[in-house]
Amino acid sequence: MTVLANSDYRDYRAPAGDNSALIEPDLDQLVSHVSEANATSSGSGLEFCGNALDQVQAEARREVVELAVRYTSAYQSIDPVEFVQQPIILSGHQPELFHPGVWFKNFLLSAIASRVNGIGVNFLVDNDLCRSTNISVPSFPANESSSVLVRDIPFDESRTPVPWELRSLQSRATWDAFSERVVAALPSGMRQPLLTELWPDASVALDETGRPGLAIARARHQLEQRIGLQTLEVPLSHLVSTRAFARFSIQLLSELPRFQDSYNRQLKRYREAHRIRNHAHPVPALEQQDGWLEAPWWVYRKQAPQRQRLWVRVRDDQLILCDRAGWQTIIEGRLDCDNASSQWLDLQVDGVCLRPRALLTTMYLRMIVGNVFIHGIGGAKYDQLTDTIIRDFFGVESPLMGVASATLRLPWPEPKRREQGRAEQVGEAYTDNTNSIRAQIRALKRELWDLRFHADQTVGMDSVEAKSLVERKRELLANIPDKGDKWQWHREMTNLNRRLAELASGTIAQTRQRMNELAKQEKALRIAQSREYSFCLYPLDFVAGHLQRML
């Protein structure tokens, strides 16, 4: 078996510099690709449930656009959309208060759709777990004047993680106090965050949906429309109710032994190429246990919201599905794809949540629905594995994906007179060069090493004892014995260096104190310059303006 080299996979990285973006391929190339792909038939000969890929794509795209129009128009006015073979550009993320680098994908999505007269659809990945209801907010310690700490401020009380689509609010009081608490925690002098505009809309949406994730996403999408973006949105949980996705699922489950083999084989190659030993990264292998084959779907229900792996037995004309935790069902007549897909859809109506995992989700969206899918850094890395599965299992070239991210740091207050307050004092530190501080720390570490082993070469050795020790050390260095007689010499040299270091203890203490001060500054800079703060902490005109100009 050929082992792939690292060069066979792209190592995407977030932009390091402030106010910088990654778009790959670049915007013009993406626009050109989408236009060409939309005008060209797949011509692959690939079939799903007896239907040619072109026919499957046409049905799937119509269903997705109808879903997205219906969902989006429920909370904001949109221009009439008649899907007549326009290009479809896709992206997606969990319904979270993510950082500006993630939000940048939505700006790119809108820009591409506008240039190709297409339809941009952003999927809310609500089958992922809601693991946290906090955002990190930079703040100042009560009794320190030159450091920054991060406070985790919740918009809801925590609970056992469940999928976003089932995550209900635990504490309305926590939700209602969220915006005020965030504003109070931010350093004085910071401009008003867009959260103050976002949260009232989110609260209205929460009253209507009962789901914090959907409420946050809806408010963010309404904000996007106000600043000029034109996209549609729809939860991923709605996608699984489409006939096209049901047929896609039945096709793969009917061929699960071969699909599982391809999936695991390509995963093994990916790990070997990246020298990955963690068996959960980037995804776990699909298992076989007691005649059951694991399939890349999750299964859960409202009354049993913990995600379970989907297990399948292919027996004659049946698909036996279970979660090995008490739930089981049978789909009869798997070879009659229309009938089997109807049974699959009936399970969804009955409240059984059969949800695709990450690789399967983007496989379907890229192969069947969109002309291009815009990934972030993390998604782009793992979806290179999806590329190899598509080639191996389906025998076709994987569709192009776009990759986009951005780095935009919080706009800290401009330095002012020190007497005006601690915020301005700390703000002044943020204008320092982080690399310069780190270089100073490295230099001080070398100085400490010299003080420990070469204190005789430093200043301040003026005492009678110090001069005597320095002279003796010079004598020893001038008369280094042969290897066999070196033990006594080494012992005396060690004792000399130790005593010289003791005499230089004052200088050592001062050096360590300076190192500690610089380390605090470096930590404050690192916290202040993080790219991971939620977009809702930024002033709206600042973050929207910068992200638009990065396109």
Secondary structure, DSSP 4 states (H G I P E B T S, - for coil): -PPPPGGGS-------STTEEEEES-HHHHHHHHHHHHHS------EETTEEHHHHHHHHHHHHHHHHHHHHHTTS-------SS--EEEEEE-SS---HHHHHHHHHHHHHHHHTT-EEEEEE-TTSB----EEEEEE--TT-SS--EEEEEESS---S--BGGG---S-HHHHHHHHHHHHHHSPTTPPPPTHHHHHHHHHHHHHHH--HHHHHHHHHHHHHHHTT---EEEEHHHHTTSHHHHHHHHHHHHTHHHHHHHHHHHHHHHHHHHT---TTSSSPPPPEETTEEEEEEEEEETTEEEEEEEEEEEETTEEEEE-SSS-EEEEE-TTSHHHHHHHHHHHHHTTEEEEE-HHHHHHHIIIII-SEEEE-HHHHHHHHHHHHHIIIII-SPPPPEEEEEEE----PPPP--GGG-HHHHHHHHTTS-HHHHHHHHHHHHHHHHHHHH-GGGSS---SHHHHHHHHHHHHHHHTPPPGGGHHHHHHHHHHHHHHHHHHTHHHHHHHHHHHHHHHHHHHHHHHHT-S-S-GGGS-HHHHHHHHHHT-
